[in-house]
Amino acid sequence: MYTLSDRIDSCYVRYSQSPYSTSGRNMVKMSNMPSDIEISQNARLKPIEDIAAGLGMTRADLELYGDYKAKIKFSFIEKVKNFADGKLILVTAINPTPAGEGKTTTTVGLGQAMAKLNKKAIVALREPSLGPVMGIKGGAAGGGYAQVVPMEDINLHFTGDLHAVTSANNLLSAITDNHIHHGNELNIDVRNILWKRVMDMNDRALRNIVVGLGGKANGFPREDGFQITVASEVMAILCLAEDITDLKNRLGKIIVGYNYSGQPVTVSDLKAEGAMALLLKDAIKPNLVQTLENTPAFMHGGPFANIAHGCSSVIATKLALKLSEYVITEAGFGADLGAEKFFDIKCRTAGLSPDAVVLVATARALKYNGGVPKNGLSEENLDALKKGIANLDKHIENIRKFGVPAVVAINRFSTDTDAEIDYIIKHCMNDLGVDVAISEVYEKGSLGGLELANKVCRIIESTRSSFKPLYDVNLSIKEKIGIINREIYGGDRVIYTDRAEKAIKQIEAIGLDKMPVCMAKTQFSLSDNPALLGRPEGFDLTVKDVRVSAGAGFIVVYTGDIMTMPGLPKEPASSRMDIQPDGRITGLF
């Protein structure tokens, strides 16, 4: 078996010049570059007990899931709760191409690079969802030489957390329909049930269904539908809860629907919170794994950032802060979604104060935002790059509004030209006044992230974060939406459908309007229109619906054509996946 450096050397030709000039050092990908899964399968993993020992844990603090995965017991979390906190670093990105820009890869690589610098670092990531894994992404454990492992397990069933969320969610659906079947003591209006069933798979055919068909014994027929599991309020609650008691209390506050008098019916009314919490008793414990270079990694929870708040769990993040000097975490999609929600929802809810932001940018995404179609992104196009870089400008402006210092990480692809990279570097340093580093962690692991790690450490040491949320939660719902639209998206008016107007009035009437708002919006544009690329300004944002997630503690605002149950593409990633007679998996990436 090769060592990491052996494998890197065998897969790339290196040029001798510096990567930061127009004559730059370029990584030329060779045909024998192993695939992500091949790299993962040849990794030298340490027993998870050894990884845990490096964090001060013993075998008694763990619940083992095989040799390389473990959950951490709450008894250990309680033991370290008074430890001093390390520094919190958020990795986010500009608006991406459909393929994404490598946030997870950058997060993992930065964690490995921190460890290479002898910093005590922990990576805190979201768990993958099977829908995107089998659909378009093929996996969500990083890539190349910056992966969390065991990659196959993580991308498939892992420790069963998402299945537990699915079960808890659907238990509530079953209890609701059963209550109606047996007399409907709470007078639930079957025309106004908000709670949806979920599954951890993209399936457009289940977006709108009818349940209860087949006669009296099968319940009352009504319209229903499925969401993807990561859009469930149960997932949001799992990620925002501080402990099992908080989890149960939050579950009890979930609004299932409304009765015939227009009053909310909650999980507590149905006496279901205890059973739901029971199903989540293991899922709420953080998962411990490792990177390819044996850096500790917590992977726990995983709501989407375009339809939920897009961050890993509060429990895992806070535990990581107690056990390390630096915690590197991420939030989903572009900074207009994941970062905004990380700041305004997760940090506000959990009392976290981030110390730095890494904004991932690629020449590909900038050209995409400059109007180049996705099949032309491998060609040099400086004109499109110069046009699309306005997207980067806006995201830097947005991060500064939260008072957190930032570093731009250029995730370099083998097709990027020196002229393109040089232009981005000069623009960041000269025009934006923000430090920038080339990230080559995909190709080189920790060695490709040393410059980024050094600059992140430097900015944390030299610039004090003055983090503050963007808005006051006590403002009206429309005021909060308006602030996000103007300040983060760059929009003008907000247009509300009749349905949205009615929903807002209902939320205000029951006194649940003084919470953060969670914007459900396309990830491809700063606006609610995926076709408006770059830095659109003065557009109208259309709010189609508004729903309160009382247990999670935020108000979900649905804009544009965003859906909570994605579909599969014409050729899903699953079509390239297979398993061999010896159990070896192929096609995951």
C-alpha positions as CSV (number, residue, x, y, z in Angstrom):
1,M,0.0,0.0,0.0
2,Y,1.3,3.5,-0.9
3,T,1.8,6.2,1.6
4,L,-0.1,9.4,1.0
5,S,2.9,11.2,-0.4
6,D,3.8,8.2,-2.6
7,R,0.3,8.2,-4.1
8,I,0.3,11.9,-4.7
9,D,3.7,11.7,-6.4
10,S,2.5,8.9,-8.7
11,C,-0.5,10.7,-9.8
12,Y,0.7,14.2,-10.7
13,V,3.4,15.9,-12.7
14,R,4.7,19.0,-10.9
15,Y,6.2,22.2,-12.3
16,S,8.7,24.1,-10.4
17,Q,7.4,27.7,-10.5
18,S,5.4,29.4,-7.8
19,P,1.6,28.9,-8.1
20,Y,0.9,32.5,-7.3
21,S,2.2,34.1,-10.5
22,T,1.1,33.9,-14.1
23,S,3.8,31.4,-14.8
24,G,2.3,29.4,-12.0
25,R,2.9,26.0,-10.6
26,N,0.2,23.9,-12.0
27,M,-1.0,20.5,-11.0
28,V,-1.5,18.4,-14.1
29,K,-3.8,15.5,-13.6
30,M,-2.6,12.2,-15.0
31,S,-4.7,9.4,-16.2
32,N,-3.7,7.1,-13.4
33,M,-5.1,9.5,-10.7
34,P,-7.1,7.2,-8.4
35,S,-10.8,7.9,-8.0
36,D,-12.1,9.2,-4.7
37,I,-13.3,5.7,-3.7
38,E,-10.0,4.1,-4.6
39,I,-8.2,6.6,-2.5
40,S,-10.6,6.0,0.4
41,Q,-10.3,2.2,0.1
42,N,-6.5,2.4,0.2
43,A,-6.5,4.7,3.2
44,R,-4.7,3.7,6.4
45,L,-7.3,4.2,9.0
46,K,-6.6,4.2,12.7
47,P,-8.9,2.4,15.0
48,I,-11.5,4.9,16.2
49,E,-10.5,4.3,19.8
50,D,-7.0,5.7,18.9
51,I,-8.6,8.8,17.4
52,A,-10.8,9.2,20.4
53,A,-7.8,8.8,22.8
54,G,-6.1,11.7,21.1
55,L,-9.1,13.8,22.2
56,G,-9.0,12.6,25.8
57,M,-11.6,9.8,25.5
58,T,-11.5,6.3,26.7
59,R,-13.3,3.2,25.4
60,A,-16.0,3.8,28.1
61,D,-16.8,7.2,26.5
62,L,-17.7,5.6,23.1
63,E,-20.4,3.5,21.5
64,L,-18.6,1.7,18.7
65,Y,-20.1,1.2,15.3
66,G,-17.4,-1.2,14.0
67,D,-13.7,-0.4,14.0
68,Y,-13.8,3.1,12.5
69,K,-17.0,4.8,13.6
70,A,-18.2,5.7,17.1
71,K,-20.8,7.7,18.9
72,I,-19.8,9.8,21.9
73,K,-21.7,9.3,25.1
74,F,-23.3,12.3,26.9
75,S,-21.4,11.4,30.0
76,F,-18.2,12.5,28.3
77,I,-19.9,15.6,26.9
78,E,-21.0,16.5,30.4
79,K,-17.4,15.9,31.7
80,V,-15.8,18.5,29.4
81,K,-18.6,21.1,29.4
82,N,-16.5,23.6,31.4
83,F,-13.4,23.3,29.2
84,A,-12.3,26.5,27.4
85,D,-13.4,26.9,23.8
86,G,-11.2,26.8,20.8
87,K,-11.6,29.0,17.7
88,L,-14.5,28.5,15.4
89,I,-13.9,28.7,11.6
90,L,-16.8,28.6,9.1
91,V,-16.2,27.4,5.5
92,T,-18.7,28.7,3.0
93,A,-18.7,29.5,-0.7
94,I,-19.7,31.8,-3.5
95,N,-22.8,30.8,-5.6
96,P,-21.8,27.5,-7.1
97,T,-21.9,25.7,-10.4
98,P,-24.4,22.7,-10.5
99,A,-21.5,20.4,-9.5
100,G,-20.6,22.5,-6.3
101,E,-17.3,24.2,-5.5
102,G,-15.6,21.9,-3.0
103,K,-16.6,23.3,0.5
104,T,-16.4,19.9,2.1
105,T,-13.1,19.1,0.4
106,T,-11.7,22.5,1.5
107,T,-13.0,22.0,5.1
108,V,-11.4,18.5,5.4
109,G,-8.2,19.7,3.8
110,L,-8.0,22.7,6.1
111,G,-8.4,20.5,9.1
112,Q,-5.6,18.2,7.9
113,A,-3.4,21.2,7.2
114,M,-4.0,22.6,10.7
115,A,-2.9,19.2,12.1
116,K,0.1,19.3,9.8
117,L,1.1,22.6,11.5
118,N,0.8,20.8,14.9
119,K,-2.5,22.6,15.7
120,K,-5.1,20.6,17.6
121,A,-7.9,20.6,15.0
122,I,-11.3,19.0,14.6
123,V,-13.5,19.0,11.5
124,A,-17.2,19.3,12.1
125,L,-19.3,18.3,9.1
126,R,-22.8,17.5,8.0
127,E,-23.9,13.9,7.3
128,P,-24.7,13.1,3.6
129,S,-28.2,12.4,2.5
130,L,-28.9,9.3,0.3
131,G,-31.0,11.3,-2.1
132,P,-28.2,13.5,-3.4
133,V,-25.7,10.7,-3.1
134,M,-27.7,8.5,-5.4
135,G,-28.9,11.5,-7.4
136,I,-26.4,14.2,-8.5
137,K,-23.5,14.4,-5.9
138,G,-22.4,10.8,-5.7
139,G,-21.3,11.4,-2.1
140,A,-20.6,14.2,0.4
141,A,-17.5,13.2,2.3
142,G,-15.0,15.5,0.5
143,G,-12.8,14.3,-2.4
144,G,-9.4,13.4,-3.5
145,Y,-6.9,13.5,-0.7
146,A,-9.2,15.5,1.5
147,Q,-11.9,13.0,2.6
148,V,-13.5,11.8,5.7
149,V,-13.4,8.0,6.0
150,P,-14.7,5.4,5.9
151,M,-16.2,7.1,2.9
152,E,-18.4,4.3,1.8
153,D,-20.1,3.9,5.2
154,I,-20.5,7.7,5.6
155,N,-22.2,8.1,2.2
156,L,-24.5,5.1,2.7
157,H,-26.2,4.4,6.0
158,F,-23.4,5.5,8.3
159,T,-24.7,5.2,11.9
160,G,-28.4,5.3,10.9
161,D,-29.0,8.9,12.1
162,L,-31.0,9.9,9.0
163,H,-33.1,6.7,9.3
164,A,-33.9,7.6,12.9
165,V,-35.0,11.0,11.8
166,T,-37.2,9.5,9.1
167,S,-38.7,7.1,11.6
168,A,-39.4,9.8,14.2
169,N,-41.0,12.0,11.5
170,N,-43.2,9.3,10.1
171,L,-44.2,8.1,13.5
172,L,-45.8,11.6,14.0
173,S,-47.6,11.2,10.6
174,A,-48.9,7.8,11.7
175,I,-50.0,9.1,15.1
176,T,-51.8,12.1,13.5
177,D,-53.8,10.0,11.0
178,N,-54.5,7.4,13.7
179,H,-55.9,10.2,16.0
180,I,-58.2,11.3,13.3
181,H,-59.3,7.8,12.5
182,H,-60.2,7.2,16.2
183,G,-62.6,10.1,16.6
184,N,-60.4,13.1,16.2
185,E,-60.7,14.3,19.8
186,L,-58.5,17.4,19.0
187,N,-60.7,18.4,16.1
188,I,-57.7,18.5,13.7
189,D,-58.8,20.1,10.4
190,V,-57.8,17.5,7.8
191,R,-57.6,20.3,5.2
192,N,-55.0,22.1,7.3
193,I,-52.4,19.5,8.3
194,L,-48.9,20.9,7.8
195,W,-46.9,17.8,8.8
196,K,-45.5,15.8,5.8
197,R,-44.1,12.3,5.6
198,V,-40.4,12.0,4.6
199,M,-37.9,9.7,3.1
200,D,-34.2,9.9,2.6
201,M,-34.3,9.7,-1.2
202,N,-35.1,12.1,-4.1
203,D,-38.5,11.0,-5.4
204,R,-40.6,13.6,-7.3
205,A,-43.5,11.1,-7.6
206,L,-44.2,11.5,-3.9
207,R,-44.4,15.2,-3.7
208,N,-48.2,15.2,-3.8
209,I,-50.1,12.1,-2.8
210,V,-53.5,11.0,-1.3
211,V,-53.5,8.8,1.8
212,G,-56.3,6.9,3.5
213,L,-57.8,5.3,0.4
214,G,-59.4,1.9,0.5
215,G,-62.4,2.4,2.7
216,K,-63.2,3.2,6.4
217,A,-60.7,0.8,7.9
218,N,-57.8,2.7,6.3
219,G,-58.6,6.1,7.8
220,F,-59.8,9.4,6.3
221,P,-58.6,10.2,2.8
222,R,-56.7,13.4,2.6
223,E,-54.0,15.1,0.5
224,D,-50.5,14.6,1.8
225,G,-47.0,14.5,0.4
226,F,-43.4,13.6,1.1
227,Q,-40.4,15.8,1.8
228,I,-36.8,14.6,1.8
229,T,-35.6,13.7,5.3
230,V,-33.1,16.5,5.5
231,A,-36.0,19.0,5.1
232,S,-37.8,17.6,8.1
233,E,-38.2,19.8,11.1
234,V,-37.1,16.8,13.1
235,M,-33.7,17.1,11.4
236,A,-33.5,20.8,12.2
237,I,-34.4,20.1,15.9
238,L,-31.8,17.3,16.1
239,C,-29.1,19.8,14.9
240,L,-30.2,22.7,17.2
241,A,-31.0,20.7,20.4
242,E,-28.5,21.0,23.3
243,D,-29.3,17.7,24.9
244,I,-32.0,15.0,25.1
245,T,-34.3,17.1,27.3
246,D,-34.0,20.1,25.0
247,L,-34.7,17.7,22.1
248,K,-37.9,16.4,23.7
249,N,-39.1,19.9,24.5
250,R,-38.5,21.1,21.0
251,L,-40.3,18.0,19.5
252,G,-43.3,18.8,21.7
253,K,-43.6,22.3,20.2
254,I,-43.9,21.1,16.6
255,I,-47.1,22.3,15.0
256,V,-48.8,19.4,13.2
257,G,-51.6,21.5,11.8
258,Y,-54.6,23.5,13.0
259,N,-58.0,22.6,14.4
260,Y,-61.4,23.7,13.1
261,S,-61.1,26.8,15.3
262,G,-57.8,27.8,13.7
263,Q,-55.7,27.0,16.8
264,P,-52.4,25.1,16.4
265,V,-52.2,21.4,17.3
266,T,-48.8,20.4,18.6
267,V,-46.9,17.1,19.1
268,S,-47.5,17.6,22.9
269,D,-51.2,17.7,22.3
270,L,-50.8,14.3,20.6
271,K,-48.6,13.0,23.4
272,A,-46.0,11.9,20.9
273,E,-42.8,13.8,21.9
274,G,-41.6,11.0,24.2
275,A,-41.8,8.3,21.6
276,M,-40.2,10.5,19.0
277,A,-37.3,11.4,21.3
278,L,-36.9,7.7,22.1
279,L,-36.3,6.9,18.4
280,L,-33.7,9.7,18.4
281,K,-31.9,8.6,21.6
282,D,-28.8,7.4,19.7
283,A,-29.1,9.8,16.7
284,I,-28.5,12.8,19.0
285,K,-25.1,11.5,20.0
286,P,-22.3,13.0,17.8
287,N,-20.5,10.7,15.4
288,L,-16.7,10.5,15.5
289,V,-14.7,9.5,12.4
290,Q,-11.4,10.6,10.8
291,T,-9.9,12.1,7.7
292,L,-7.5,10.4,5.4
293,E,-4.7,11.8,7.5
294,N,-6.3,10.8,10.7
295,T,-7.6,14.2,11.8
296,P,-10.6,13.8,14.1
297,A,-13.9,14.6,12.4
298,F,-17.4,14.9,13.9
299,M,-20.2,14.2,11.3
300,H,-23.6,14.9,12.8
301,G,-26.8,16.0,11.3
302,G,-27.4,17.4,7.9
303,P,-30.3,19.7,6.9
304,F,-30.1,21.2,3.4
305,A,-29.2,24.9,3.3
306,N,-31.6,25.8,0.5
307,I,-34.6,24.3,2.3
308,A,-33.5,24.3,5.9
309,H,-30.7,25.9,8.0
310,G,-27.8,23.8,6.5
311,C,-25.5,23.3,9.5
312,S,-24.2,20.3,11.5
313,S,-25.4,19.9,15.0
314,V,-24.9,22.3,17.9
315,I,-23.9,19.4,20.1
316,A,-21.1,18.3,17.8
317,T,-19.8,21.9,17.3
318,K,-19.8,22.7,21.0
319,L,-18.1,19.5,21.9
320,A,-15.4,20.1,19.2
321,L,-14.8,23.5,20.6
322,K,-14.1,22.0,24.0
323,L,-11.6,19.5,22.6
324,S,-9.5,21.5,20.1
325,E,-7.7,24.7,19.3
326,Y,-9.5,25.1,16.0
327,V,-12.9,23.8,14.8
328,I,-13.5,23.9,11.1
329,T,-17.1,23.6,10.1
330,E,-19.2,24.3,7.0
331,A,-22.6,25.5,6.0
332,G,-24.4,24.4,2.9
333,F,-24.4,26.0,-0.6
334,G,-23.4,29.6,-1.1
335,A,-22.8,32.1,1.7
336,D,-26.2,33.8,0.9
337,L,-27.8,30.6,2.2
338,G,-25.6,28.5,4.5
339,A,-23.5,31.2,6.0
340,E,-26.4,33.6,6.6
341,K,-28.3,30.8,8.4
342,F,-25.2,29.7,10.3
343,F,-24.9,33.2,11.7
344,D,-28.5,34.2,12.1
345,I,-30.0,30.9,13.3
346,K,-27.3,28.5,14.6
347,C,-24.9,31.0,16.2
348,R,-27.8,33.0,17.6
349,T,-29.6,29.9,19.0
350,A,-26.5,28.3,20.4
351,G,-24.6,31.4,21.6
352,L,-21.7,30.7,19.2
353,S,-19.3,33.4,18.0
354,P,-17.3,32.4,14.9
355,D,-13.7,33.7,14.7
356,A,-13.1,33.5,10.9
357,V,-14.7,32.6,7.6
358,V,-13.1,30.8,4.7
359,L,-14.9,31.7,1.5
360,V,-14.4,29.1,-1.2
361,A,-14.2,30.3,-4.8
362,T,-13.3,28.7,-8.0
363,A,-12.5,30.0,-11.4
364,R,-15.2,27.7,-12.8
365,A,-17.9,29.1,-10.6
366,L,-16.9,32.7,-11.4
367,K,-17.0,32.0,-15.1
368,Y,-20.4,30.3,-14.6
369,N,-21.6,33.4,-12.9
370,G,-20.2,35.4,-15.8
371,G,-22.5,33.6,-18.2
372,V,-20.4,30.6,-19.4
373,P,-22.5,27.4,-19.7
374,K,-21.4,24.4,-17.5
375,N,-20.0,22.5,-20.5
376,G,-17.6,25.4,-21.3
377,L,-16.1,25.9,-17.9
378,S,-12.8,24.1,-18.7
379,E,-11.9,26.8,-21.3
380,E,-10.0,29.9,-20.3
381,N,-12.4,32.9,-20.4
382,L,-11.0,36.0,-18.7
383,D,-13.9,38.2,-19.8
384,A,-16.5,36.0,-18.2
385,L,-14.3,35.7,-15.1
386,K,-14.1,39.5,-14.8
387,K,-17.9,39.7,-15.2
388,G,-18.6,36.9,-12.7
389,I,-16.3,38.0,-10.0
390,A,-18.9,40.5,-8.9
391,N,-20.5,37.4,-7.2
392,L,-17.4,37.0,-5.0
393,D,-17.4,40.8,-4.2
394,K,-21.0,40.5,-2.9
395,H,-20.3,37.5,-0.7
396,I,-17.3,39.3,0.9
397,E,-19.4,42.3,1.6
398,N,-22.1,40.1,3.2
399,I,-19.6,38.3,5.5
400,R,-18.2,41.7,6.6
401,K,-21.8,42.7,7.6
402,F,-21.6,40.0,10.3
403,G,-18.3,41.4,11.7
404,V,-16.3,38.2,11.0
405,P,-12.9,38.4,9.2
406,A,-12.6,36.3,6.0
407,V,-10.0,34.6,3.9
408,V,-10.7,33.6,0.3
409,A,-9.7,30.0,-0.7
410,I,-9.3,29.5,-4.4
411,N,-10.1,25.8,-4.9
412,R,-7.9,25.1,-7.9
413,F,-8.9,22.8,-10.7
414,S,-6.5,21.2,-13.1
415,T,-8.1,23.1,-16.0
416,D,-7.7,26.5,-14.4
417,T,-5.1,28.6,-16.2
418,D,-2.4,30.7,-14.5
419,A,-4.0,33.9,-16.0
420,E,-7.3,33.1,-14.4
421,I,-5.8,32.3,-11.0
422,D,-3.6,35.4,-11.1
423,Y,-6.6,37.7,-11.9
424,I,-8.6,36.3,-8.9
425,I,-5.6,36.7,-6.5
426,K,-5.0,40.3,-7.6
427,H,-8.7,41.2,-7.4
428,C,-9.0,39.8,-3.9
429,M,-5.9,41.6,-2.5
430,N,-6.0,44.8,-4.4
431,D,-9.7,45.5,-4.9
432,L,-11.4,43.7,-2.0
433,G,-8.6,44.0,0.6
434,V,-9.0,40.4,1.6
435,D,-6.3,37.8,2.0
436,V,-6.4,34.8,-0.4
437,A,-4.8,31.4,-0.6
438,I,-4.6,28.7,-3.3
439,S,-6.1,25.5,-2.1
440,E,-4.9,22.3,-3.7
441,V,-6.1,19.9,-0.9
442,Y,-7.9,17.7,-3.4
443,E,-4.6,16.8,-5.1
444,K,-2.2,17.1,-2.2
445,G,-4.1,16.7,1.0
446,S,-2.7,18.7,3.9
447,L,0.3,19.8,1.9
448,G,-2.1,21.6,-0.5
449,G,-3.7,23.5,2.4
450,L,-0.8,24.8,4.4
451,E,-0.9,28.3,2.9
452,L,-4.6,28.5,3.7
453,A,-4.1,27.2,7.2
454,N,-1.4,29.6,7.9
455,K,-3.4,32.6,6.7
456,V,-6.5,31.5,8.7
457,C,-4.4,31.2,11.8
458,R,-2.8,34.6,11.1
459,I,-6.1,36.4,10.6
460,I,-7.6,34.9,13.8
461,E,-4.5,36.1,15.8
462,S,-4.4,39.5,14.2
463,T,-8.1,40.4,13.7
464,R,-10.6,40.2,16.5
465,S,-14.1,39.0,15.4
466,S,-16.9,41.3,16.3
467,F,-19.7,38.9,15.3
468,K,-23.3,40.0,15.4
469,P,-26.5,38.7,13.7
470,L,-27.9,40.7,10.9
471,Y,-31.3,41.5,12.4
472,D,-33.3,41.7,15.6
473,V,-35.6,38.7,16.0
474,N,-38.3,40.9,17.5
475,L,-38.8,42.7,14.2
476,S,-41.9,41.7,12.2
477,I,-41.6,38.7,9.8
478,K,-41.8,41.0,6.8
479,E,-39.1,43.3,8.2
480,K,-36.7,40.4,8.7
481,I,-37.3,39.0,5.2
482,G,-36.8,42.5,3.8
483,I,-33.5,43.0,5.6
484,I,-32.2,39.7,4.2
485,N,-33.4,40.5,0.8
486,R,-31.8,43.9,0.7
487,E,-28.6,43.3,2.6
488,I,-27.7,39.7,1.6
489,Y,-29.3,39.1,-1.8
490,G,-29.2,42.7,-3.1
491,G,-32.9,42.7,-4.0
492,D,-35.5,45.5,-3.9
493,R,-39.1,44.6,-3.3
494,V,-40.5,41.5,-1.7
495,I,-43.8,40.3,-3.2
496,Y,-46.0,38.1,-1.1
497,T,-48.6,35.7,-2.6
498,D,-52.1,35.6,-0.9
499,R,-51.1,32.3,0.6
500,A,-48.0,33.8,2.2
501,E,-49.9,36.8,3.5
502,K,-52.5,34.5,5.1
503,A,-49.7,32.4,6.7
504,I,-47.9,35.4,8.1
505,K,-51.1,36.7,9.7
506,Q,-51.8,33.2,11.2
507,I,-48.2,33.0,12.7
508,E,-48.5,36.5,14.2
509,A,-51.9,35.6,15.6
510,I,-50.5,32.6,17.6
511,G,-47.5,34.7,18.8
512,L,-44.7,32.8,17.1
513,D,-43.4,35.6,14.8
514,K,-40.5,36.6,17.1
515,M,-38.1,34.0,15.7
516,P,-35.3,34.0,13.0
517,V,-36.4,33.4,9.5
518,C,-35.0,30.5,7.4
519,M,-35.1,31.4,3.7
520,A,-35.8,28.5,1.3
521,K,-34.2,29.7,-1.9
522,T,-32.2,28.5,-4.9
523,Q,-28.5,28.0,-4.3
524,F,-27.5,29.1,-7.8
525,S,-28.3,32.8,-7.6
526,L,-28.3,35.5,-5.0
527,S,-31.9,36.0,-6.1
528,D,-34.8,33.6,-6.1
529,N,-34.3,33.1,-9.9
530,P,-31.5,30.5,-10.7
531,A,-31.0,32.2,-14.1
532,L,-30.0,35.5,-12.5
533,L,-26.3,34.9,-12.1
534,G,-23.4,37.1,-11.0
535,R,-24.5,40.0,-8.8
536,P,-28.2,40.8,-9.7
537,E,-29.5,44.0,-8.2
538,G,-32.9,45.6,-7.8
539,F,-34.9,42.4,-8.4
540,D,-38.2,41.4,-6.8
541,L,-38.2,38.5,-4.4
542,T,-41.4,36.4,-4.4
543,V,-42.4,34.7,-1.2
544,K,-44.9,31.9,-2.0
545,D,-45.5,30.5,1.5
546,V,-44.4,30.9,5.1
547,R,-44.5,28.2,7.7
548,V,-43.4,28.2,11.3
549,S,-41.1,25.5,12.7
550,A,-41.9,26.1,16.3
551,G,-39.7,23.2,17.6
552,A,-36.7,24.2,15.6
553,G,-37.3,27.8,16.6
554,F,-37.4,29.5,13.2
555,I,-39.9,30.5,10.4
556,V,-39.4,29.0,7.0
557,V,-39.9,31.3,4.1
558,Y,-40.4,29.7,0.7
559,T,-39.3,31.7,-2.3
560,G,-39.3,31.1,-6.0
561,D,-39.7,27.5,-7.2
562,I,-37.8,25.9,-4.3
563,M,-39.1,22.4,-3.4
564,T,-38.6,20.3,-0.3
565,M,-38.5,17.0,-2.3
566,P,-35.9,17.1,-5.1
567,G,-36.1,14.8,-8.1
568,L,-33.4,12.6,-9.7
569,P,-31.6,13.8,-12.8
570,K,-32.0,12.0,-16.2
571,E,-28.8,9.9,-15.4
572,P,-28.6,9.6,-11.6
573,A,-25.2,9.0,-10.0
574,S,-26.6,5.7,-8.8
575,S,-26.4,4.4,-12.4
576,R,-22.6,4.3,-12.1
577,M,-22.5,2.6,-8.7
578,D,-22.0,-1.2,-8.2
579,I,-20.8,-3.8,-5.7
580,Q,-18.5,-6.6,-6.6
581,P,-18.7,-10.2,-5.5
582,D,-16.1,-9.6,-2.8
583,G,-18.1,-6.7,-1.4
584,R,-16.0,-4.0,-3.0
585,I,-18.0,-0.9,-3.9
586,T,-17.4,1.1,-7.1
587,G,-18.9,4.3,-8.5
588,L,-19.2,6.4,-5.3
589,F,-17.3,9.7,-5.6
